[in-house]
Amino acid sequence: MPKNKIILTLGFLIALFPILGFPYAWEMFFQVVFGLSIVALSVLISVDRRLSMKARVQKRQARKNALNQNGFENQAPESAPVENSSFDQI
């Protein structure tokens, strides 16, 4: 199950606890546990995004370096001379 769906489900359960009729001590325990779980999953999601972005940048840099080492420099191509079109000769 994706982390976003888990967070949504835990939030929904926290909202339902007052209606379900659990004893107060149990209700408070589960609310604290589910709340901390939401915080932990949110932190994991943000760390995962940062690591995946960093890996993407490293792949892009490695690909760019490999192209430069193979002789394909990242320069603008020389402009080719423009041939006279038939309209210019009229």
N, C-alpha and C positions, 0 to 999 in steps of 0.2 A: 504494500500500500504506500503510495507516495506520501512524503512528509507533510505536504500541505493538507491532504485529506485527514491525516491523523490529527493535526492541529485543529482542524474544523470539528472533527468528532469529539475531541477532548473538550473544546469550548462548548459544544452542544450539551455534553454530559454535565459540565459544571452549571450550565443554565438550568438543567432539569433537576438537579439534586434537591432543591427546596420542595419540589412537587412530589418527588418519589417517596418521601416519608422515612428516610433513614434517621437513626438516632443522631443527635447533634454532634457527638464526638466522631462518629463515622463520617458524617457529612463534612466536617471540618478537615479530617484527615485526608479524605479523597480530594477535596478541593485544593488542599496544599500540594498533594502529590501530582494531581493533574495540572495545576498551575505551574509547578516547577518543570513538569514534562514539556509543557508548551514553551517555556522559556528555553529549555535545553534544545528542543527541536528547532526553534527559531535561530538560535546561535549556530547550530550545525548547518542550517540552510545558508546562512550568510557566509560562513567559512567555506562551505562547498562552492558557492558562487565565486568567491575571491580566488580560490585555488584553480577552478576551471578557467577563469579569465586569465590567470597568470600562465597556465599551461598553454592556452591558445596563443598568447603573445610569444611565448618561447618557441612554439612550433612555427609561427610566422617568421620570427627572427632566424631560426635555423634554416627554413626554406629560402629566405632572402640571402643568407650567407652562402648556402649551397649554390644558388644561381650565380652569385658574384664570383665564386671560386671556379666555376665551370666556364667562365669567360663571357657570360651574359651579364654585362654591367647594366646597372639601372640608370641608363642615360636616355635622353631624348633622341630619337632617330634623326639622322641627317635628312634635311628636306630634299626631296628629289626634284629635279628640274621639271617645270610644268611644260607640257607639250602644247604647242599652238593648236588650238581647236579650229575647226572649219569656219567658225564665226569670226575669228581674228583675221583670217585671210581674205575676207570679203572686202 
